[in-house]
Amino acid sequence: MKDFKSYTQDDGGFENDKGVELVKRVAASMQGRSSGEIMRAVIEEAEKGKRAGTLTNEDLDNFYSLMSPTLDGFRRRKLKSIVERLKRI
């Protein structure tokens, strides 16, 4: 799903999105850890997915769109630079 306009009930919405699945996996394993540890784990998982071909640039964009509203300006810019770096893998 690229945006809300293209959402249909049949496509599973965000539930079938790999970016959302990445967030769920990392969140489940990161309870009680620092934000730095969480960020490193997200990057590590995303790198694995990109190298294995299971995580696309669209998935990374969806992940950024999902996470960026929860971050302050500095962290949002940092996440954007990380996503851009991951897209080049």
Secondary structure, 3 states (H helix, E strand, C coil): CCCCCCCCHHHCHHHHCHHHHHHHHHHHHCCCCCHHHHHHHHHHHHHHHHHHCCCCHHHHHHHHHHHHHHCCHHHHHHHHHHHHHHHCC
